[in-house]
Amino acid sequence: MTSADVHDVRDPGLPGRLLVVERDALVPLLRGRPAADFALPTVACPRWSVRDVLAHCSAALMRVVEGRFEEGVFSPECNDRDIAERAEWSDARVVDELERGMTEAGPVIAGAGGALDGVALGEWVHAGDVREVLGAPGAYAGDGLPDALRLLTWLTRERRLVPVHADVDDVDEPLRLGDPSAPRPPARYIGDAATLVRLYAGRAVEGAGFELVGVEAKELNIFG
């Protein structure tokens, strides 16, 4: 893995590449799974089952593909409505829509000038939520991790989050996340990449071995 610290210039194709890599890993994992697996509760989204998370993801991506951004889009209420609209669908149909969205959303995101880049990272994180519940490898890691770290670095800079220098296992150089012009000195993270992603996504990190100095974990949540 190479460093994600590249990054004052947006790569418009990056979100789409991340989605396609995750599509090729996640969709085969879901095909043929029993209904009981789709009904499992998720840890990261306690109100939602695996199926609910997948329905939310597929709906969000199709909104991107179709350009449906009415007032309140992506709010909790909107997300709940999207899930409810798919309540009578078969599990296979939800997966079909997810596959289509992960295939077709990339070019739309690329052309949006950065406004939708966070959708791709959110989808990748939700795929990790599902993998974790199903006991599948690659939760918040896998083949998409290098692109996810690059996108995370870009988004934390664009959103002017707290500056963090992260010494990440298996990454050649430190990652420099957050606003480099912030007046406060950079915080420091030492640990593995999946835990770093969990911190920025607001996921549980209990039991993980890492060091975080100079910032509270709640300050890092990019989706908060």
GILINRA-V482146 format. One record per helix or strand of 2 or more residues. SS is the DSSP state (a for helix, b for strand). FROM is the first residue (numbers start at 1). TO is the last residue. If there is no record, write none. Layout:
# GILINRA-V482146
ss from to
SS FROM TO
SS FROM TO
This chain:
# GILINRA-V482146
ss from to
a 14 30
a 35 38
a 50 66
a 76 85
a 91 110
a 117 134
a 145 158
b 164 168
b 175 177
b 187 191
a 193 201
b 211 213
a 217 219
